[in-house]
Amino acid sequence: MDYQNIKTEDLLKIKTLGQLKAAGYQPKSIKEELRENLIKKIRANENVFEGIWGYEDTVIPDIERAILSRHNINLLGLRGQAKTRIARMMTQLLDEYVPVVFGSELNDDPLQPLTHFAHDLIEEKGDDTLITWWHRNDRYTEKLATPDVSVADLIGDVDPIKAATLKLSYDDERVIHYGLVPRSHRSIFVINELPDLQARIQVALFNILQEGDIQIRGFKLRLPLDIQFVFTANPEDYTNRGSIVTPLKDRIESQIITHYPKSIEIGKKITEQEANLDGKPLSNIHVPELMRDLIEQIAIEARGSEYVDEKSGVSARLTISAYENLISAAERRMLKNGESNTITRVADLIGVIPAITGKVELVYEGEQEGAGLVAYNLIGKAIRSQFVNYFPSPEQKKKEKEGNPYVLPLSWFGEGNSLDILASQSDKEYKSALLQVPGLEEVVTQLVTDLPEKEKEFFMEFALHGLAEYSQLSKSLLDTGLQFKDLFSSMFNMGMGDDDDFDEDSLN
């Protein structure tokens, strides 16, 4: 019988060691298992890491090479770079089911028993030894490294009650209460944030990785564990909280460096895939492509900001949470106005500030500025960066004597007029407010190529935000929204004691 070609339903009918032998089962290590299944996937041109975007030519090939080399792996990268998700997806490279000696504590392979229990049972029952089947989804263990993790948690400890009950000496393996690592025999074992693990605990992993020996309270036990280790680490941890001790690092054969999305397009794919929008009226809320770009641009600006700690990184969770808040801002406005449809607005980005402030680690200067102000400025920088992709630079046009498309709108504000964009403004009121600015509609219709009719007002507002970011207009936060005014009159009023453009209390 060819064991490899047995259908799953027939495989699960095998209940004894004798039936398993008759089926032609041969043990193989977990690393060999991963390697063989990866080879099949590569030959079939199948994507193992479905939904992991931006790593197709960098991280994933490195992981595949490590698996083919039967290596333990350390994924090194800043937070929010899908390290843990990749580790969890490696279970898809395991065989769907593997046989286990029924009742064994360490998931013994029936043909390669590891524990005293399995050896004794097979010696007693022979081919009648009962087996059970273990699904690949259960062959995964994950532990977050924290300073309070002990050797007993990971490796195990002597159980005096078990020793007394079974009347065994302490040097008998049957008195050991095994920790997470031995219980992960024939599994993928992941330790997240490895540098946070105390050095003495890291030392306990040395021999397991290399020789398969474990020591518990001075008792040396030969336990050839079969484990695929995957570690994750943040480069910041190497200096701020701890480090990976050199001998342990030396035993981790492949260290793979992860990274953030290298383009806005990849970032958008990740955000759209991961955002939790269940129950949202998405068919009734239109999101312009530019708005999706702005959400990703905020993260890009944050990663390059002098106020944000670059060693800490800016997680992809920022854009995911920001996008969720953006949709909720439009949904809330639609509900308040009793409207059946709406479009996201640039002013809705004020509603994503809470999603930004909790996702960035500020340096000292950023703390002095305040998290709210830093987030507000990041939004402004994102608008400025994207503005020139649709409109000519206001600074450049101002230098030209003729052909400045912004003259009419700027002149209207220069006459003392102001424009309020309010958070709860209905779509009708929003459109009416924008249309009162002379020349603004023409700026958009003439300069934005392939402009959808339903996005016209959105781009009109975007033009105002862009002019403000290029210091052609003044933009200030109101309790209920935003106000645009002439820059010079605003500066004069500020000098007379009026509030600044940004009041952090208005965000609360």
N, C-alpha and C positions, 0 to 999 in steps of 0.2 A: 504493500500500500504506500502511496506517495503522500506523506504527511503534509507537504507544502500545498497540495491541491485539494485538501479536504475542505468541503464547504463548512461555513461557520456552524450551521445548525447540526451537522453531523459531528463536528468537533466537540460541541458541548455535550454530546451524548456519551462521550468517553468519561467513565467514572472511576476507573481503577488503573493502577500502575501497569498491570498486565495488558489492558486494552491500549494504553498509551504506547507501550513498547511495540505492540502489534501494528500500530498505526505508523510506525517508523519515525517516531519523534527523536530528535537529537538536540541536546542542550546547546545553547550558544550564549555568549556574553551579551550584555545590553549594548555595548559599544559595537559589537559585530551586528547585532540586530538593527541598530540605527544605520550603520553603514550599508547593509544589504538593502534596506528599504529605501534609503536615499538614492542608491544606484538605480533602483527601479523607477523612482520618481524622475530622476534626471533623464534616463533613457526615454521615458514616456513624455518628457517635456512638461511635467506637472509642477505647479508652483506649491512648494511646501508651506511657505510663509505667506499665505493669502491675506491681503489687507495690510501688509507691512509695506508702506510706500516710501520710495526714495532710497532704499537700500539695495535695489536690484543689482547694481554694479559695484557696490562697495562692501557693505556688512554681510549680506547674504552669501556671496561667494566665499568670504572668509569663514563663515560658519560651516558651510558645506565642506570646505577643505579640512576644517578641524574635525568634523564628523568622519570624513573619509580616512583621516589619520588616526582615528580612535582617541582623540584628545579630550581631556577635561578642558573647560572653557571659562574664561573670565571676560565678561562683557563690561568694558570700561567706557563710561560716558556720563554726561550731565543728566540731570533729572528730566523725565518726560521724553526719553528717547527710545521707548518701547523695549527696553532690555528685558524686563520680566515677562512681557507679552511674548517675546521671541522664545524665551525659555519654556513657557507653557505650551507653545505650539510645537515644540520638539516631540511631544507625546504622539503626534500624528505620524512620526517615523517609527513608532514601536509596532510590533505585531499586535493585531487586534486583541488576541487572547493568548495567555501563556498558562501552562499547567502549574499548580501549586499543591504541595502535600497538604491535605485537609487538616486544619487545626494548627498548622505550624506558625510560630510566632514571627519568623523572619522570612516568610514566603518562600520556603525551600523549593528548589527545583527537584522534582521526583527522581531524576537520574543523577543529580549532583547535590545530595542533601548536605546542608550546612550545619544544622543544629543537632544537639544530642537527642532532642525529641524526635526529629525526622529519622535519624539513623536507627534509633530504637524501634520506631514504629515500622519502618520498612523491614528491619531484621525480623520482627515478630510476624507481620502480615504478609510480607513478600509481595507477590503480584496482586494480592487482594487489597493492598493499601489504597485507601480512598484518595482521590484527587479532586480538586476544584479548579475553576478557571478564573483567571484574573484579567480584567479588562484594562486596556492601555490607559484610559482616563484616570484610573485609580493608581497608576504607577508613577505618581508625581508627588513629591514632597517639597514644601517651600517653607523656609524659615527666615524671618527678618533678624539680622544681626543687631543685637542691642547689648549694651554693657553688662546687663544682668544675666545674659545667657551663660549657663554653666556647662562643665564637662558632662555632668549627669544628664542635662537636657539633650545634648548632642550624641554622646557616646553611651552613657548608661551608668549604673551604680549597683553596688551589692545590696540585695534586699535581705536584711536580717530576718524578717518574718518568714520569707520563703525558705531561707536556710534552716530555720528552726522547725518549720512545718515538715519539710522534706528530710530533715535530719542529715543535712549535707554540710561539708566544710566550705569555707568561704572561697577556696580556690577551685570550686566546681562551677563550671559555666552555667549550670542550671539555677544558681542562686542570683544570677545577674538580671536586673531589670533594665532592659535595653532602651537606649535613647533613640532619637529620630534617625540617626545615620544608619545603624544596623537594621532598623525597621524599614529602611528604604532599600534594602537588598533587592537587586534586579529592577531598580527604579531610577528615575531622574531626580536628583536631589539638588535643590537650589538654595543657596544662601545669598540673600539680598543685602547690599551694603556691607560687604565683607570687612572693610577697614574698621568698622565700628565694633567688630568682635575683638575682645581682649586678646592680647598676644598669647597668653598662656592657653587660651581656648583654641587659637589658631594652631598652636603647637600640637594639640591633640589630634589634629587632622593629618599630620605629616605621614605617619606610617599607614594610615588607611589609604591615602592616595597612592603610596608607593608599594608597600609590602602587604597590606591587608592585616596588619597586626593592630590590636587595640589593647590599651592598658587601663585597668580600672582598679584604683586603690592598690597599686603595686602588683596586681595579678596580670600577668601577660597572657593574652588569649589570641591564638592564631585563628583569625576569622576572615577568610578570603572573600570579602564582600565584593559584590558585582554592582557597581554604581556608576552612573554617568553624572559627574559633578558639573554644575553650572554656577558660577559666581557672578554677582554684579557688583560694581563699585563706581563711585563718583570720584573723579580726580580731585575734587575739593577736599574729600575726606582724608587724602594722603597727608595733608598739612593741618587741617583744622581739627580733626577729631581722632585720627589714628592712622594706621598704615597697615599694609599687608606685609607680614614679616617675610624677609627674603627667602628663607628655605621653603616656605609655603608657595610663594610666588614662583619659585623655581620648579615646583612640582605641578603647577598648572601649565599645561603644555602650550595652549593657545590663548593669547590675550587679544581681544578684538575690540577695536575702538569704534564706538557709535557716534552719530552726529545728528544735528537738526536738519530739517528739510532744506535742500539747497536751492529751492525755487518756490515762488508763491503758488504755482500750479500744484506742486506736490503737497504743500501745506493745506491747500483747499480740499484736496482729496481726503487727507487725514481728518480735517475738521468735520467735513460733511459725513464721513463714515462714523466718527465717534460721537458726534453731538447727540444728546438724548432729546429728541423732539417728539416722542410718542404723545399722541393726543393733541398736538398743536395743529391748528387749521392751516397747514402749509400750503394747501391749494388756494387759500384766500389771501396769502401774504406773499407779495412779489419781492424778491431780493435781487436787485441789480448785480451784475457780475462785478462791477466796481466796488460795491459794498463788501462782497466776499474778499476782494483784493485788499480792501482797507483793514479788515479784521486781521489778515495775515501780515500786513505791513506793520501793524502795531507791534506784533511780536518781533519782527525784524528790527524795528526801531529800538525796542527794549533791549535786545541782545547787543546793540551797539551803543547804548546810552551810557553817559559818564556817571549817571546817578544809580545805575543798576550794577550789582556785583556780577561781573562776567564769569567768575569762577563758579558761582552758584548756578548760572544758566537760567534760561526762561523756558519753562516746560511748554510742550504742545498743549497742555491742559488749559493754558491761558486762552488760546484762540478758540478752543472747544467751548469753554465757559462763556467767553465773550459772545460767540455766535448764538449760544442758547439765550443769553440775556438780550441780544439784539432782537431775536424773534419774539421774545416775551414783551419787549417794549412796544413793538408794533401790535402784538396781540392785545395788550392792555388798552392801547389807544383805540383800537377797533371796537373793543367791548364797551368802553366808556362812551363812544359816540354812536353806538348802535349801527355800525357799518358792517357790511358783509364782506368787503374786500379793502385791502390797503397795500401800501408799498413802504418798505423801510426807508427811513430818512437819515441823512447825515447826522442830524441832531439826536437821533436815537443812540448814537455812540456814547452820549453822556450816560446812558443807562448801562453801559458795559464797564464803567469805571470800577464798580465793586468786583468785577471779575478780574480786573488787572491788579488792583492793590494787594490782593492776597496771593498773587502768583509771582511777584518779583521781590527779590532780596535786595534791599537798598544799601548802598555804601553810606558813609557818614554824611556826605554832602546831600544825598538823597533824603536821608532822615531829617535833615535840617529843612529841606524844602517841603517835606510832607508827602505822604504816599498819594494823596488825592491830587495834588498839584503835579506830581511826576506823571501820574496816569493821564491827566488832562493834557499835559504837554506831549506825551507819547502819541496820543490821538492826533494832536495838531501836526506833529512831524510826519505821521503817516499820511495825512491829507496833503501836506506839502509835497511829499515824495511822489504821490500818485497824480497830483494836479497836472504836472507837466506832461503826463502821458495822454492828456486829453485837451489841454489848453496851452497856448504859448505863455512863456514866462512873463508875468506882469512887470518884473524888474527890467527885462529886456525891452518890452514894448514901451515902457515909460521913457526910455532913452530915445526912442524913435520919434521923430517929429510928426509923422503921419501913420495912419493905419493902426492906432491903438484901439482894439475892440472894447476896452474897458472904460472908455472915457465917459459915456452916457451914464452907466450905473454909478460910477464913482462921483460924477458931478451931482447926481441926485442926492447922494449921501452928504456931499460937500455943502449942499444948501440947507443942511440941518435936519434932514429927514432920518428916521431910524426904522428898522424892521425887526419885529419880534417873531421868532419861530418857537412856538410853545409845544411842550411835550404832549399835551392832550388836544391839540388843534385837530379839528376834523380835516379830512382831505380837501373838502371844499374851501375851508378857511385857509388852509395851507397854500393852496393854489392861488387864491385871491391875494394873499399877502405877497407872494413872490411876483405876481404879475404887475403889482403897483410900482416895481422898480423899473424905470425906463431903460430899454436897451438890453436888459438881462436875458430875455427870451431869445433875442437875436444873437447874442453871444453864444448861446448854447446851440441853437439850430444851425448856425453857420460854421461852428468850429468842431462840434462833436459829430464824427462820421457814424453813419448807420444808427442814428438815434431812434430808439423805440418811442412811440408817442407816450406810452404810459410812464416812461422814465424822464420825460422832459423837465418836470418840476424838481425831480431828484437832482438832476444835473444843474439846474438853476441854483438850487441851494448849495450844491457842491462848489459851484463857481464862487459864491460868496465866501464860503469857508476858505477856499484857496486864496482869494484876494486878501482875506484877513491874515492867513499864515504868511503871505508875502508882504505884510505890513502896508497894504493899501487901504485896509479897513480896520476898524476896531471891532472885536468880538468879545462880549462879556456874558457871563453866566447870570441868569435870573433864577429866582426860586422855582419858576415854572418852565424854564426853557433857556433860550439864547437871544441876545439882542445884537444887531449889527448897526454900527454908527460910523460916522466919518472919523478917521484916525486922529486928525489934528484937533478937532473939537473935543474928542474924548480925552486926549492928552492934556488939553487946557483945563477941562473939568476935573481931571485927576489932580492937577496942581492946585485947584481950588478946594480940594478936600473930599471929592467924591470917592466912592469905593473903587478899588482896583478892578481889572478885568476878571480876576479870579478870586472868588471867595470860597474857601474850602468848606465853610459851614453850609453853603448852598447845596452841597452834595449830600448832606446828612438828612 
